[in-house]
Amino acid sequence: MGVNDGAWEELFERHGIAETLERDGFCRISADSIRALREPRLMTKFDHAVNLPRIFAENGLAILPVSRREYVISSFRAYAELPGVPSGAAPRVVRPPAWLQSLSSRYVTSEAAALHYAGACGIWEDFLAEEAVVPTASGRMGSGGFACMADTARGELPLVVRNAQIEIDIACEGRGCLAIIEAKMDLSEDFHIRQLYYPFRLWRERVDKPVRCVFLNYSDGVFLLYEYAFADPMRYNSLSLVRAGRYVAATDITRRDLEALLDAALPAPEPREPFPQADNFARVVNLLELLAARSMSPEEISSAYSFTPRQAAYYSAAGRYLGLAVHAGGRGGARHELSERGRRIMGLPLRERKLALAAAILEHAVFRETLRAALAATGGTALPPRGDIVRIMRRAAPGGMEGESTFTRRASTVRGWTSWLLDMCGTLPGTFRAF
């Protein structure tokens, strides 16, 4: 049980929250009441549904701020899922102007840096279809006052919001619109609608041009953009996806580079770590990016990332399998951090980093043989059938697997990681999915 789990269970008991919810369908709670146990910002900021305290998750609840001093708990539909980004055509490859020396993909290690890089590459103009876009606002501010309706399990609940604190990562204005952009460095499965809705309501009262809402995911040189629109500005849950786009920082990695890595691969013995159960290698890289900033406990990984504890364990184990992450002791228990090799690789420029990560994968026979099969059969435009991958796995005999069903399940990891390798050089068509 996490700290927030226990604190919220005590608050439910102290304030009769369950009884109030049963009677009224919602419950108001003051920031001071929350602060009696823990700082409200730590007790109420749940960017992803998986981060909700246990008592919220088990009862289908969420919490919304209605001022700087008060919150409302109800069975809100507070989160929206992020879909995959179709890439029937190749993603747009971008690069900043050659004369910029202070902006490099090597140093895009924060949301602010990702936003600067996207702006320098012209991503905002392209995605918004505006000739020129100027960044105009960012940071913390008040939400202003507005009324809205929010969906709950009992129907719509009217809310009045008075100057709740919000934070805008960046607002960019063109001649035809103002875009509110929320940026995240973790490849999330969902996001809190409040992060777009509250700024949207504030700024639609301040400007007389359309206000557009954009969610940005950045990781490993890939910018995933999603534009949402609120069909009825008075309704919190009236959002729908308008468009999505994928932009990739230029690395100039080609199929020839992959073939050279295969030829130069130095086979490594299978580690003691079990064969990975982490199907999406982009998320492995994203976790390594987070660990490059600081060591993290399993609970911190689950909290900062939209991971369940089990997913956090699987993906951190994948980093250890490649020799890029390690367990570390410390105050408060076990932590995950980058190994010396992991720190060296994650500090490289983007092109060299991707190639070094690919080399780490290709040290393992099952991935080498699967990539060879994909390149030989289709030139890398398709993955081998699952049955072929299972046969490769049986020959390579990776550790920790027994039984046909285990081989079949782990084949998903082999397919996912091989897809990442082929995606580096743009040979694999289809749908890119961030998570």
Secondary structure, DSSP 8 states (H G I E B T S, - for coil): --HHHHHHHHHHHHHTHHHHHHHHSEEEEEHHHHHTTS-HHHHH--SSGGGS-HHHHHTT-EEEESSSSEEEEE----EEE---EE-SS--EEE---TT-SS--GGG--SHHHHHHHHHHTTHHHHHHT-S--EEEEEEEEE--EEEEEEEETTEEEEEEEES-EEEEEEEEE-SS-EEEEEEESS--SEEETHHHHHHHHHHHTT-SS-EEEEEEEEETTEEEEEEEEESSTTBTT-EEEEEEEEEEE-----HHHHHHHHHH-------SS-------HHHHHHHHHHHHH--B-HHHHHHHTT--HHHHHHHHHHHHHTTSEEEE--TTS-EEEE-HHHHHHHTS-HHHHHHHHHHHHHTSHHHHHHHHHHHHHHTTSS---HHHHHHHHHHH--TT--SHHHHHHHHHHHHHHHHHHHHHTT---SEE---
